[in-house]
Amino acid sequence: MWLRNPRFQRWIGGGVLERTSIGLVAQLELLGLGGHKDSHVVRLIRRVRRERRWLVTANEAYLVHTLARAQGNRDGQMAEVGTYQGGTAKMICEAKGDTPLHLFDTFEGLPAAAAQDGRVHRANQYACSLESVQKYLSGYPNVSFYKGRFPESSGPVEHLRFSFAHFDVDLYESTLGCLEFFYPRMIPGGIMLSHDYSILSGVRTAFEEFLRDKPEGLIELPTTQCMLVKL
Ligand SMILES: C[S@@+](CC[C@H](N)C(=O)[O-])C[C@H]1O[C@@H](n2cnc3c(N)ncnc32)[C@H](O)[C@@H]1O
């Protein structure tokens, strides 16, 4: 449970220490994945780790890819909120085929935190320019970018239905905003995947509150992620 400690998270968060520790975990996980998973996907994860600053472990990246691939044949589009430098978005791009993908970020870093977040993050942490991410993902078809705070930036997609939505927004209000927007727009069997559920109190609280009156059960994964399958 030490990984959940806000003082530890503040100390390690956002800088060299965070990247080094995630990098070490990722290297170990890549050794494991390399022993039994599709070598194309393992090589892809290694490549993205070299190309971008990345805040997910190798197993987490693998899950983003495999869920996007599984949902690629369904009716419905895909979305990610919390794109940063485009690492997890690239995993989705590699898996989605021609399915449209909608990417949302302030591209100015995190909005202000709420009391539920436990003072782990700083406002504007994880800023990255929209142009840099557009360039990084320019080789993939049907990818759209929306700069601004979500859900205020969601207007252009409010009429759509989604088969896969990935949330990596770190904060209580942002996670709740994602759940409130996407839940009614997911197709039956649509998957919502979130990073950081088991380690960030704001993310966990948002899911717990949101699910109080919903029939779906939360699926907690062995990584920091959780997922919901829309009934
Ligand atoms: C941890 S980073 C995402 C990491 C990314 N998925 C990757 O592959 O490295 C969190 C991102 O969430 C974005 N974010 C958080 N809340 C947001 C909101 N309400 N609207 C738009 N972007 C938000 C921040 O700007 C930041 O880029």
The ligand as an SDF file (V2000), in Angstrom:
LIG
                    3D

 27 29  0  0  0  0  0  0  0  0999 V2000
   -0.2750   11.4560  -16.9160 C   0  0  0  0  0  0  0  0  0  0  0  0
   -0.5700   12.4500  -18.2910 S   0  0  0  0  0  0  0  0  0  0  0  0
   -1.1260   11.3150  -19.5460 C   0  0  0  0  0  0  0  0  0  0  0  0
   -0.0650   10.3450  -19.9820 C   0  0  0  0  0  0  0  0  0  0  0  0
   -0.2700    9.7130  -21.3460 C   0  0  0  0  0  0  0  0  0  0  0  0
   -1.4700    8.9000  -21.4460 N   0  0  0  0  0  0  0  0  0  0  0  0
    0.9540    8.9350  -21.7990 C   0  0  0  0  0  0  0  0  0  0  0  0
    0.8050    8.0270  -22.6140 O   0  0  0  0  0  0  0  0  0  0  0  0
    2.0550    9.2430  -21.3420 O   0  0  0  0  0  0  0  0  0  0  0  0
   -2.0590   13.2360  -17.8030 C   0  0  0  0  0  0  0  0  0  0  0  0
   -2.6090   14.1660  -18.8540 C   0  0  0  0  0  0  0  0  0  0  0  0
   -3.9640   14.4540  -18.5470 O   0  0  0  0  0  0  0  0  0  0  0  0
   -4.2630   15.7450  -18.9980 C   0  0  0  0  0  0  0  0  0  0  0  0
   -5.5150   16.1730  -18.3240 N   0  0  0  0  0  0  0  0  0  0  0  0
   -5.8500   15.9820  -17.0370 C   0  0  0  0  0  0  0  0  0  0  0  0
   -7.0990   16.4490  -16.7990 N   0  0  0  0  0  0  0  0  0  0  0  0
   -7.5520   16.9320  -17.9830 C   0  0  0  0  0  0  0  0  0  0  0  0
   -8.7840   17.5270  -18.3890 C   0  0  0  0  0  0  0  0  0  0  0  0
   -9.8000   17.7370  -17.5390 N   0  0  0  0  0  0  0  0  0  0  0  0
   -8.9120   17.8870  -19.6860 N   0  0  0  0  0  0  0  0  0  0  0  0
   -7.9050   17.6970  -20.5760 C   0  0  0  0  0  0  0  0  0  0  0  0
   -6.7160   17.1380  -20.2380 N   0  0  0  0  0  0  0  0  0  0  0  0
   -6.5480   16.7550  -18.9590 C   0  0  0  0  0  0  0  0  0  0  0  0
   -3.0020   16.5440  -18.6770 C   0  0  0  0  0  0  0  0  0  0  0  0
   -2.8770   17.6960  -19.4750 O   0  0  0  0  0  0  0  0  0  0  0  0
   -1.8920   15.5090  -18.9650 C   0  0  0  0  0  0  0  0  0  0  0  0
   -1.3770   15.6520  -20.2700 O   0  0  0  0  0  0  0  0  0  0  0  0
  1  2  1  0
  2  3  1  0
  2 10  1  0
  3  4  1  0
  4  5  1  0
  5  6  1  0
  5  7  1  0
  7  8  2  0
  7  9  1  0
 10 11  1  0
 11 12  1  0
 11 26  1  0
 12 13  1  0
 13 14  1  0
 13 24  1  0
 14 15  1  0
 14 23  1  0
 15 16  2  0
 16 17  1  0
 17 18  1  0
 17 23  2  0
 18 19  1  0
 18 20  2  0
 20 21  1  0
 21 22  2  0
 22 23  1  0
 24 25  1  0
 24 26  1  0
 26 27  1  0
M  CHG  2   2   1   9  -1
M  END
$$$$
